[in-house]
């Protein structure tokens, strides 16, 4: 008779742990609770399409195109496209507060501001590649990071950085289509 009582007694905490852990494991989104109403964030992403041009003894990287996305604390996203021999194109869009809050929560929850790296360089053998430059200011603290696309470097780009890249690429596409 003691064994069924012990089994039931042990099963109760296990069942409660499963009920608590299941929603956290099944929801891959960053919780909005990480962001406070007082948080001030600004994000600047510059995406360069670069090409290496050889001048005999020296090589020079020249930008073929650059795209800039600036997201202000007020939720205004400004997109600028610069191409050689073409006038620059500027567009802007107003982001919803929930999008800005989600970006802030993503920055805070992932520990992006504490990343130990500042720059990842491209391999010398790569002739054409895309380079990203990201500057995030959160509550007065600034973090800058530069990296090339994954196929332009032998260094593994962190999944965290790749996730930010895809999130901000989505914002670029959204702002560009406005």
C-alpha positions in Angstrom: 0.0 0.0 0.0 2.9 2.3 0.6 4.2 2.0 -3.0 1.2 3.5 -4.8 1.2 6.5 -2.4 4.9 7.1 -3.1 4.3 6.8 -6.8 1.4 9.3 -6.7 3.5 11.6 -4.4 6.4 11.5 -6.8 4.2 12.0 -9.9 2.7 15.2 -8.7 5.9 17.4 -8.8 6.8 15.8 -12.1 3.4 16.6 -13.6 3.7 20.2 -12.3 7.2 20.6 -13.8 5.9 19.4 -17.2 3.0 21.8 -17.1 5.4 24.7 -16.4 8.1 23.7 -18.8 6.0 22.7 -21.8 4.8 26.3 -22.8 8.4 27.6 -22.5 9.8 24.8 -24.7 7.0 24.9 -27.3 7.1 28.7 -27.8 10.4 29.7 -29.6 9.7 33.4 -29.5 11.5 35.7 -27.1 9.1 36.8 -24.3 8.0 40.4 -24.4 8.5 40.6 -20.6 12.3 41.0 -21.3 11.6 44.5 -22.6 10.6 47.4 -20.3 8.6 50.5 -21.2 11.7 52.5 -20.2 14.0 50.8 -22.7 15.4 53.0 -25.5 16.8 51.2 -28.5 18.2 52.3 -31.8 19.5 50.0 -34.5 21.6 50.7 -37.6 22.3 48.0 -40.1 24.5 48.6 -43.2 24.7 45.9 -45.8 27.5 46.3 -48.3 27.9 44.3 -51.5 31.6 44.3 -52.0 33.9 43.4 -54.9 37.7 43.1 -54.7 39.4 44.9 -57.6 43.0 44.2 -58.3 45.4 47.0 -59.2 48.5 44.8 -59.7 50.3 44.9 -56.3 47.3 46.0 -54.3 43.7 45.0 -54.0 40.8 47.3 -53.2 37.4 46.5 -52.0 34.8 48.6 -53.8 31.1 48.8 -52.8 28.8 47.7 -55.6 25.7 48.6 -53.5 24.9 49.5 -49.9 21.7 49.3 -48.0 21.1 51.1 -44.7 18.3 50.4 -42.2 18.0 52.7 -39.2 15.4 52.0 -36.6 14.8 54.7 -34.0 13.5 54.4 -30.5 10.2 55.8 -31.7 9.8 52.9 -34.1 10.6 54.7 -37.3 12.5 52.6 -39.8 14.4 54.4 -42.5 15.8 52.5 -45.5 18.4 53.9 -47.9 19.8 52.2 -51.0 23.0 53.6 -52.6 24.3 52.3 -55.9 27.2 53.8 -57.9 26.0 56.1 -60.7 22.4 56.1 -59.4 20.6 58.5 -57.1 20.0 57.1 -53.6 16.6 55.8 -52.8 15.1 56.5 -49.4 12.0 55.0 -47.8 10.6 55.0 -44.3 8.0 53.1 -42.4 6.5 53.2 -38.9 6.9 50.0 -37.0 4.3 48.8 -34.5 5.3 49.2 -30.9 5.1 45.4 -30.6 7.8 45.0 -33.2 10.2 47.4 -31.5 9.4 45.7 -28.2 10.2 42.3 -29.7 13.5 43.6 -31.1 14.4 45.1 -27.7 13.5 41.8 -25.9 15.5 39.9 -28.5 18.6 42.1 -27.8 18.2 41.8 -24.0 17.3 38.1 -23.8 20.1 36.8 -26.0 22.9 38.8 -24.4 23.8 40.5 -27.7 25.3 43.5 -26.0 27.8 41.2 -24.2 29.1 39.5 -27.3 32.9 39.2 -27.0 33.6 39.9 -30.7 33.5 43.1 -32.6 34.5 42.0 -36.1 34.8 38.9 -38.2 36.8 39.4 -41.4 36.4 37.8 -44.8 39.0 35.4 -46.2 41.5 37.0 -48.6 40.6 34.6 -51.4 37.0 35.8 -51.6 36.4 38.3 -54.5 32.8 39.2 -54.0 30.7 39.0 -50.8 28.2 40.8 -48.7 29.4 42.5 -45.5 27.1 43.6 -42.6 27.7 46.3 -40.0 25.4 46.4 -37.1 25.3 49.1 -34.4 22.8 48.7 -31.5 22.3 51.3 -28.8 20.3 50.1 -25.9 19.7 52.4 -22.9 22.8 54.4 -23.7 25.1 51.4 -24.2 26.4 50.8 -27.7 27.6 47.6 -29.4 29.0 47.5 -32.9 29.6 44.3 -34.9 30.8 43.7 -38.4 30.7 40.3 -40.3 30.7 38.9 -43.8 28.2 36.5 -45.2 29.0 32.9 -44.0 30.4 31.7 -47.4 33.0 34.5 -47.4 34.8 33.4 -44.2 36.2 30.3 -42.7 35.0 31.4 -39.2 31.6 30.1 -38.2 29.1 33.0 -37.8 27.2 32.6 -34.6 23.6 31.6 -35.0 22.7 34.6 -32.8 24.3 36.9 -35.3 22.6 35.1 -38.2 19.2 35.4 -36.4 19.6 39.2 -36.1 20.7 39.3 -39.7 17.5 37.5 -40.8 15.3 39.6 -38.5 16.7 42.9 -39.9 16.6 41.6 -43.5 12.9 41.1 -42.9 12.6 44.7 -41.7 14.5 45.9 -44.8 12.1 44.0 -47.1 9.1 45.4 -45.2 10.4 49.0 -45.4 11.5 48.6 -49.0 8.1 47.5 -50.1 6.4 50.6 -48.5 
